[in-house]
Amino acid sequence: MRPVGLFRLQLCPGIFGYLARLAKDQARRELLSYSADEYLEGKASLSELAKKTGLDVPTIMDEVASIKGKDRRAVEAFLSAVETFSKFRTPDMVW
């Protein structure tokens, strides 16, 4: 290796650690998303997903709860908007 290349490696060892950590975090997020989707679609049990992905069951359960919570909040917001709209509806409005 040329001295210039060696110098570059010595200056940037932190970048490789950062990139490795970034890749690991992204892979974990993808596994969590995959696991939650598979569970919610009824394709696999929590224990099967834990074994398949290496994630623990409580972590997968938290992700499933987070997704279900987002869905519930979206439905509640929609129903609230419909309720508000219905209060201002007049008989001559066409649906």
DRENZA-389521 format. One line per 2 residues: number of its first residue (from 1); their letters; for each residue x, y, z of N, C-alpha, C, O, CB. Coordinates in pm, 1 decimal, always signed. Glycine has a CB too. Layout:
# residues N
NUM	a	X:Y:Z:X:Y:Z:X:Y:Z:X:Y:Z:X:Y:Z; ...
This chain:
# residues 95
1	mr	+84.2:-117.2:+0.0:+0.0:+0.0:+0.0:+88.8:+123.6:+0.0:+191.8:+129.7:+67.2:-95.9:-0.2:+121.3; +46.0:+219.1:-76.1:+120.9:+344.5:-79.6:+102.7:+419.0:+51.1:-0.6:+404.0:+116.2:+76.2:+432.2:-198.0
3	pv	+199.4:+497.9:+90.6:+187.4:+572.8:+216.0:+64.9:+662.2:+221.8:+7.4:+681.6:+328.9:+309.6:+656.1:+236.9; +23.7:+717.5:+106.6:-92.6:+805.5:+105.1:-217.5:+726.9:+144.1:-299.2:+775.4:+222.4:-110.4:+870.4:-34.1
5	gl	-233.2:+604.6:+89.5:-348.5:+521.0:+122.2:-349.5:+483.1:+268.4:-454.8:+485.6:+332.1:-349.5:+395.9:+36.7; -235.8:+448.5:+322.3:-225.1:+412.5:+462.8:-261.8:+531.9:+550.0:-329.3:+516.9:+651.9:-83.3:+362.9:+495.7
7	fr	-217.1:+649.9:+509.8:-248.8:+772.0:+583.1:-400.1:+795.5:+584.9:-456.0:+834.1:+687.6:-176.3:+892.9:+520.5; -465.6:+772.4:+471.7:-611.1:+791.0:+464.9:-682.7:+694.8:+558.9:-777.2:+734.3:+627.1:-661.4:+771.0:+320.8
9	lq	-639.6:+571.3:+563.4:-702.8:+473.2:+651.3:-684.3:+511.2:+798.1:-774.4:+491.3:+879.6:-645.3:+333.3:+625.2; -569.4:+564.8:+831.0:-544.5:+603.3:+969.0:-628.2:+724.8:+1008.6:-664.8:+739.8:+1125.2:-396.3:+632.6:+989.6
11	lc	-658.3:+810.7:+913.0:-738.8:+928.5:+941.5:-887.8:+895.7:+955.1:-959.8:+965.0:+1027.0:-718.8:+1031.6:+832.6; -934.1:+791.8:+887.4:-1078.0:+767.1:+878.3:-1125.5:+636.6:+942.2:-1221.3:+578.5:+891.2:-1117.8:+767.5:+736.2
13	pg	-1065.8:+587.4:+1049.1:-1116.5:+461.2:+1103.4:-1257.1:+478.1:+1160.7:-1334.7:+382.6:+1163.8:-1021.8:+408.0:+1211.7; -1289.7:+597.6:+1205.4:-1421.9:+622.0:+1261.7:-1532.9:+612.5:+1159.3:-1645.0:+574.8:+1193.5:-1425.4:+756.3:+1326.1
15	if	-1504.6:+645.8:+1034.7:-1607.5:+641.3:+930.6:-1653.0:+497.9:+905.4:-1770.6:+474.3:+877.9:-1555.1:+703.7:+800.2; -1561.3:+402.2:+914.5:-1597.9:+262.5:+891.9:-1685.4:+211.2:+1005.8:-1780.0:+135.9:+982.6:-1471.9:+175.0:+877.7
17	gy	-1654.7:+251.0:+1126.5:-1738.0:+214.3:+1240.9:-1876.3:+276.3:+1230.2:-1976.6:+212.3:+1261.7:-1671.5:+257.1:+1371.3; -1880.9:+400.6:+1186.0:-2008.2:+469.6:+1168.1:-2092.6:+399.6:+1062.7:-2211.2:+374.8:+1084.0:-1985.2:+616.1:+1129.0
19	la	-2031.5:+367.6:+948.7:-2105.1:+301.1:+841.0:-2153.7:+162.8:+883.5:-2263.8:+121.6:+847.1:-2017.2:+289.4:+716.3; -2072.3:+91.6:+960.0:-2113.0:-40.4:+1008.6:-2231.7:-28.0:+1104.2:-2326.1:-106.7:+1096.9:-1994.9:-111.1:+1078.8
21	rl	-2226.7:+69.5:+1192.4:-2336.2:+91.9:+1287.3:-2463.0:+133.6:+1213.4:-2572.6:+89.5:+1248.1:-2297.0:+199.4:+1391.1; -2448.6:+218.1:+1112.3:-2561.7:+262.6:+1032.4:-2627.5:+144.0:+960.6:-2750.0:+132.3:+958.7:-2516.4:+368.8:+930.6
23	ak	-2546.5:+57.5:+902.5:-2598.2:-60.7:+833.4:-2668.3:-154.9:+931.5:-2773.3:-210.9:+900.0:-2484.2:-134.9:+761.1; -2610.8:-171.7:+1048.9:-2670.2:-259.1:+1149.9:-2804.9:-204.2:+1196.8:-2900.8:-280.0:+1211.4:-2575.0:-275.4:+1269.6
25	dq	-2812.7:-74.1:+1220.3:-2937.9:-11.2:+1262.6:-3045.9:-23.7:+1154.3:-3161.8:-52.0:+1184.6:-2913.9:+136.9:+1296.5; -3007.9:-2.8:+1030.5:-3103.7:-13.3:+920.0:-3153.0:-157.3:+905.7:-3272.0:-179.9:+883.6:-3039.6:+34.9:+787.4
27	ar	-3063.8:-253.4:+918.0:-3102.9:-393.7:+909.4:-3200.2:-429.6:+1021.5:-3295.9:-503.9:+999.4:-2979.0:-484.3:+915.2; -3176.2:-377.6:+1140.4:-3265.2:-404.7:+1254.1:-3404.0:-345.2:+1229.7:-3505.2:-408.6:+1259.5:-3205.2:-347.7:+1384.7
29	re	-3408.4:-223.5:+1175.5:-3537.6:-161.4:+1144.6:-3613.7:-241.8:+1039.1:-3735.2:-259.3:+1048.7:-3517.2:-17.0:+1095.9; -3541.0:-290.2:+938.9:-3604.2:-370.6:+834.1:-3658.1:-501.4:+890.6:-3768.3:-543.6:+855.7:-3504.6:-399.2:+721.0
31	ll	-3580.1:-566.0:+978.4:-3625.8:-690.2:+1040.8:-3749.2:-666.6:+1127.7:-3842.0:-747.5:+1127.8:-3513.6:-751.9:+1124.8; -3749.9:-556.7:+1200.7:-3865.4:-523.7:+1283.5:-3989.8:-500.4:+1198.0:-4097.6:-551.0:+1229.5:-3836.1:-400.1:+1368.5
33	sy	-3975.2:-425.7:+1092.5:-4086.9:-398.0:+1003.4:-4138.7:-526.4:+940.0:-4259.4:-549.9:+934.7:-4045.6:-298.5:+895.1; -4047.7:-608.0:+892.9:-4084.0:-736.8:+832.1:-4157.8:-824.3:+933.4:-4261.6:-882.4:+901.7:-3957.7:-810.2:+779.7
35	sa	-4104.7:-833.5:+1053.8:-4164.2:-917.7:+1156.8:-4305.4:-872.0:+1191.7:-4396.9:-953.7:+1201.9:-4077.1:-917.5:+1281.6; -4322.6:-742.7:+1209.6:-4454.6:-689.9:+1243.8:-4554.3:-715.2:+1131.4:-4667.9:-755.1:+1156.9:-4446.2:-539.8:+1273.7
37	de	-4512.8:-692.6:+1008.9:-4601.6:-716.3:+894.6:-4641.6:-863.4:+885.2:-4758.8:-895.1:+864.8:-4533.8:-672.1:+764.2; -4544.9:-952.1:+900.0:-4573.4:-1095.9:+892.9:-4670.0:-1137.6:+1003.8:-4760.9:-1217.2:+980.5:-4442.6:-1177.4:+902.9
39	yl	-4650.5:-1084.1:+1123.5:-4737.1:-1118.4:+1235.5:-4878.5:-1064.5:+1213.7:-4976.3:-1136.5:+1233.8:-4679.0:-1063.8:+1366.3; -4889.3:-938.6:+1172.9:-5020.2:-876.7:+1152.2:-5097.9:-941.8:+1038.0:-5221.0:-942.5:+1039.3:-5003.5:-728.6:+1124.5
41	eg	-5027.5:-996.0:+940.0:-5092.5:-1064.8:+828.5:-5123.2:-1210.4:+861.8:-5182.1:-1281.9:+780.7:-5004.8:-1057.6:+704.1; -5083.4:-1254.3:+981.0:-5111.8:-1390.7:+1024.1:-5024.9:-1496.0:+958.8:-5060.3:-1613.9:+958.0:-5253.2:-1422.3:+997.5
43	ka	-4913.5:-1455.7:+904.8:-4825.3:-1549.3:+834.5:-4730.7:-1623.6:+927.8:-4679.4:-1729.8:+892.4:-4745.1:-1475.7:+730.7; -4707.1:-1568.7:+1046.8:-4613.2:-1631.8:+1140.1:-4645.8:-1588.5:+1282.2:-4703.5:-1482.2:+1304.9:-4466.3:-1595.5:+1104.7
45	sl	-4607.8:-1672.9:+1376.8:-4626.7:-1638.9:+1517.9:-4508.6:-1555.2:+1566.2:-4405.8:-1545.1:+1499.3:-4642.0:-1767.2:+1604.4; -4525.5:-1496.2:+1682.5:-4416.8:-1416.0:+1739.7:-4292.7:-1501.9:+1763.4:-4181.0:-1458.6:+1735.2:-4461.8:-1350.4:+1871.7
47	se	-4311.7:-1622.8:+1815.0:-4195.9:-1708.1:+1843.1:-4126.2:-1751.2:+1713.8:-4003.5:-1761.2:+1710.2:-4239.2:-1831.8:+1923.4; -4203.0:-1776.7:+1608.6:-4141.9:-1811.6:+1479.7:-4059.7:-1694.5:+1425.8:-3948.8:-1712.5:+1375.6:-4250.5:-1852.3:+1377.1
49	la	-4115.3:-1576.6:+1437.0:-4045.0:-1457.9:+1387.0:-3920.6:-1428.5:+1469.2:-3817.6:-1388.5:+1415.0:-4137.9:-1336.5:+1388.1; -3930.5:-1448.4:+1600.9:-3813.9:-1426.2:+1686.5:-3701.7:-1522.0:+1647.6:-3585.2:-1483.0:+1639.8:-3851.1:-1444.1:+1835.7
51	kk	-3737.5:-1645.6:+1623.9:-3636.6:-1745.7:+1585.7:-3577.8:-1714.1:+1448.0:-3457.3:-1726.9:+1426.3:-3698.6:-1887.5:+1585.4; -3663.7:-1673.0:+1356.6:-3620.7:-1645.6:+1219.0:-3532.7:-1521.3:+1208.1:-3436.1:-1520.0:+1131.9:-3741.9:-1629.3:+1129.5
53	tg	-3566.1:-1415.8:+1285.0:-3496.3:-1287.8:+1270.2:-3387.7:-1263.0:+1374.4:-3300.3:-1178.6:+1354.6:-3595.4:-1176.6:+1276.5; -3393.3:-1337.0:+1485.8:-3297.1:-1313.6:+1592.7:-3339.6:-1201.4:+1686.5:-3266.7:-1168.4:+1780.1:-3162.4:-1281.9:+1533.9
55	ld	-3455.9:-1142.6:+1663.1:-3509.5:-1039.9:+1751.9:-3583.2:-1108.3:+1866.2:-3629.1:-1221.5:+1851.3:-3603.9:-942.1:+1675.1; -3594.8:-1040.9:+1979.4:-3669.5:-1102.6:+2088.6:-3818.4:-1069.5:+2075.2:-3856.4:-970.4:+2012.8:-3615.2:-1054.8:+2225.8
57	vp	-3901.4:-1154.8:+2135.0:-4046.6:-1142.1:+2123.1:-4097.5:-1007.0:+2173.8:-4178.9:-945.4:+2105.1:-4114.8:-1254.3:+2199.5; -4054.2:-957.4:+2290.0:-4104.5:-826.7:+2335.3:-4074.7:-712.6:+2237.4:-4155.5:-620.8:+2223.6:-4044.4:-793.2:+2470.1
59	ti	-3961.5:-717.4:+2170.5:-3927.3:-613.5:+2072.4:-4024.3:-617.3:+1955.4:-4070.2:-513.0:+1908.8:-3782.5:-631.3:+2022.0; -4055.2:-736.7:+1908.2:-4151.0:-751.2:+1797.6:-4289.3:-706.0:+1843.1:-4360.9:-639.2:+1768.6:-4155.9:-898.5:+1747.1
61	md	-4326.7:-742.6:+1965.8:-4456.5:-702.1:+2019.6:-4468.1:-550.7:+2028.8:-4573.8:-494.7:+1999.6:-4478.6:-764.4:+2157.0; -4361.7:-484.6:+2068.8:-4362.2:-337.4:+2076.0:-4384.9:-276.4:+1938.0:-4459.5:-179.5:+1923.8:-4229.4:-285.4:+2135.5
63	ev	-4321.0:-332.8:+1837.7:-4337.4:-281.6:+1701.3:-4480.7:-303.5:+1652.2:-4539.1:-214.9:+1589.8:-4237.1:-350.0:+1605.5; -4536.9:-420.3:+1679.9:-4675.4:-448.5:+1641.7:-4769.5:-349.6:+1711.4:-4860.2:-295.1:+1648.4:-4713.9:-595.1:+1677.6
65	as	-4748.1:-327.0:+1839.4:-4831.8:-232.6:+1914.5:-4818.5:-91.7:+1857.7:-4916.8:-18.0:+1850.0:-4793.6:-233.3:+2064.0; -4698.6:-54.8:+1818.5:-4675.9:+77.3:+1760.8:-4754.2:+93.0:+1631.0:-4815.6:+197.1:+1607.3:-4526.0:+100.3:+1735.9
67	ik	-4752.2:-9.4:+1547.5:-4824.6:-3.9:+1419.8:-4974.5:+1.3:+1445.0:-5045.2:+81.2:+1383.7:-4789.4:-125.8:+1331.0; -5023.0:-83.0:+1534.3:-5166.1:-83.1:+1564.4:-5209.1:+49.8:+1624.9:-5318.3:+98.8:+1596.2:-5200.8:-198.0:+1659.8
69	gk	-5124.3:+108.0:+1708.0:-5154.9:+237.9:+1767.4:-5166.7:+346.3:+1663.2:-5254.5:+432.1:+1672.8:-5049.4:+275.7:+1867.8; -5079.7:+344.2:+1563.2:-5085.7:+442.6:+1454.9:-5215.7:+425.8:+1377.2:-5280.3:+524.4:+1341.9:-4963.7:+428.2:+1360.2
71	dr	-5254.2:+300.9:+1350.5:-5379.3:+274.5:+1278.9:-5497.9:+326.6:+1358.9:-5587.5:+390.2:+1303.4:-5395.8:+123.4:+1251.3; -5498.4:+300.1:+1487.5:-5609.4:+342.3:+1572.8:-5620.0:+494.6:+1574.5:-5729.9:+549.4:+1565.9:-5591.3:+288.2:+1716.1
73	ra	-5505.9:+563.2:+1585.6:-5507.8:+709.0:+1587.8:-5558.7:+765.4:+1454.6:-5630.1:+865.6:+1453.1:-5367.4:+763.5:+1618.5; -5522.5:+702.0:+1344.1:-5569.2:+747.8:+1212.8:-5720.5:+731.4:+1201.1:-5788.5:+820.3:+1149.7:-5498.3:+670.1:+1099.8
75	ve	-5773.4:+619.3:+1247.9:-5918.1:+596.4:+1243.8:-5989.8:+696.7:+1333.2:-6092.0:+753.3:+1294.4:-5951.9:+452.0:+1287.3; -5936.0:+718.5:+1452.8:-5998.0:+814.4:+1544.8:-5998.4:+955.6:+1486.6:-6095.9:+1029.0:+1503.0:-5924.8:+813.8:+1679.4
77	af	-5891.9:+993.3:+1419.8:-5885.5:+1125.8:+1357.7:-5987.8:+1137.8:+1245.9:-6053.1:+1241.2:+1232.1:-5744.5:+1153.3:+1303.6; -6002.1:+1033.0:+1166.2:-6099.8:+1033.2:+1058.2:-6241.2:+1045.3:+1113.6:-6320.6:+1126.2:+1065.5:-6086.5:+906.3:+973.6
79	ls	-6272.7:+964.3:+1215.5:-6406.3:+968.4:+1273.7:-6435.8:+1104.5:+1336.5:-6548.4:+1153.7:+1328.5:-6421.5:+858.3:+1378.0; -6336.2:+1164.4:+1397.9:-6353.1:+1297.2:+1455.7:-6383.1:+1399.1:+1346.5:-6469.2:+1485.3:+1363.9:-6227.7:+1338.5:+1534.5
81	av	-6312.8:+1389.8:+1234.9:-6336.1:+1482.1:+1123.5:-6476.1:+1463.5:+1066.3:-6543.3:+1561.6:+1034.4:-6230.9:+1461.5:+1013.4; -6520.6:+1339.1:+1053.0:-6654.8:+1311.5:+1000.7:-6760.3:+1367.3:+1095.5:-6859.2:+1426.4:+1052.3:-6675.7:+1159.4:+980.4
83	et	-6737.8:+1347.6:+1225.6:-6832.4:+1398.8:+1324.2:-6841.7:+1551.7:+1316.3:-6951.1:+1608.0:+1319.4:-6790.9:+1354.9:+1466.1; -6727.8:+1617.0:+1306.2:-6724.9:+1762.5:+1295.8:-6795.1:+1808.3:+1169.0:-6873.2:+1903.5:+1171.2:-6580.7:+1813.9:+1298.2
85	fs	-6767.2:+1740.8:+1059.5:-6829.6:+1776.3:+931.9:-6981.3:+1759.4:+939.6:-7056.0:+1841.8:+887.0:-6772.1:+1690.1:+817.7; -7026.6:+1652.4:+1005.3:-7170.8:+1626.1:+1012.5:-7244.2:+1734.0:+1092.1:-7362.7:+1757.5:+1068.7:-7196.3:+1489.1:+1075.5
87	kf	-7176.5:+1799.0:+1184.5:-7239.5:+1905.8:+1263.4:-7271.3:+2027.3:+1177.5:-7365.1:+2101.6:+1206.4:-7148.8:+1946.9:+1379.4; -7193.0:+2047.3:+1072.0:-7212.0:+2163.5:+986.8:-7293.6:+2131.9:+862.0:-7317.6:+2220.3:+779.8:-7078.4:+2220.0:+947.3
89	rt	-7335.8:+2008.8:+847.0:-7412.0:+1967.2:+728.9:-7552.1:+2026.5:+736.7:-7616.7:+2025.9:+841.5:-7418.5:+1811.7:+717.7; -7595.6:+2076.6:+624.8:-7732.5:+2128.1:+614.7:-7814.8:+2032.8:+528.9:-7757.9:+1956.6:+450.8:-7734.4:+2272.6:+554.6
91	pd	-7945.8:+2035.1:+541.5:-8029.9:+1940.3:+465.0:-8014.9:+1951.7:+314.1:-8036.8:+1853.6:+243.0:-8174.4:+1961.0:+500.5; -7978.2:+2068.6:+263.6:-7967.7:+2083.5:+117.6:-7832.8:+2038.9:+62.0:-7811.5:+2046.1:-59.0:-7992.0:+2227.4:+79.2
93	mv	-7740.8:+1992.7:+147.8:-7610.1:+1943.8:+99.9:-7628.3:+1807.1:+33.5:-7703.0:+1722.4:+82.5:-7506.8:+1934.3:+217.8; -7560.1:+1787.5:-76.5:-7567.1:+1659.6:-148.9:-7444.0:+1577.8:-112.4:-7331.9:+1628.7:-114.7:-7575.9:+1681.6:-304.7
95	w	-7464.8:+1453.0:-79.2:-7354.0:+1363.8:-45.8:-7306.1:+1300.9:-167.2:-7212.4:+1221.3:-162.7:-7392.3:+1259.3:+54.5
